[in-house]
Amino acid sequence: MEQNKSDQQNWKTRITINPKQCGGRPCIRGMRIRVTDILDLLAAGLTQEKILSELPDLEMDDINAAVRYAREKIDHPVFAA
């Protein structure tokens, strides 16, 4: 379980948000590769391996971090009034 906690924190360090870069959109490790770029490639059917070959500065952990970031952003409680 300890490794799981470490993994949960590690992916968050790969996502950076800089108001002066990419319009403040979340990017990977300060590069100009946006989380949405990775998600769009996955949605288009590219495998993780193909994405890594197309964007050689990426690492597999970056792709996983993008997916986890998206999951966290959409997984929020909804309160009924």
N, C-alpha and C positions, 0 to 999 in steps of 0.2 A: 504493500500500500504506500510505503514511503516513496518508492520510485514513481508511482502514479502522481503523487503530489508534486514531485520535482518536475515531471513532464508537463503538468498543468501550468506551472510557472514558467518553464523554459520556452514554451511556444509563445508566450506573451512578450518575451524579450525580442522576438523576431519581427514583431509588428511595430512599425514606427509611424508616428503622425507628426508631420512638420507643416505648419501653416504656410510655409514658403515653398513647399515642394508638392507638386501634383495637386494643387488646390486644396491642400490639407487632407486629402484622402489617405487612408491607411496604405502603407507601402511595406515592402519586405526589407528589413535591415538597412533602412536609409537609402536604398536604391530607388530608382524610378520605375520599379515594377510594382504596380498596385495590386492589392488583394483582389480587386475586381478583375484585373487582367487574368490572374490565375483561375479564378472562378469561371470566367468566360471560356477559357481554354478547356477546362474540365467539362463544362456544359456543352461545348461543341464536340465532345467525344474524344479529345486527346487523352492519351494515357499519361500517367505521371512521368513515365520514362521519356515519352515524346516531348513533354513540356520541358524536362530537364535538358534534352538535346537541343531544343529550340532556344532555351534561355540558359546558357551554360553557367551563368553566375548564381543560379538558384541551386538550392540543395533540397533533398527530399523533405527534410524537416520544415523548410519554408512553405512547401505546398501544404503539408499537414497543418501548419500554423494558420495558413489562409483559410482553410476549411474550418478549423476550430474557431477562428475569429468570427467567421460568418455565422456559425452555429450559435455562438454565445450572443451575438447581436440579435438574432431572431428568437431566441429562447428566453422570453421574459414573461412574467406573470401578466395576465389580463384580468382586470377587475371589472365585474359587472356592477352597474349602478342600480 
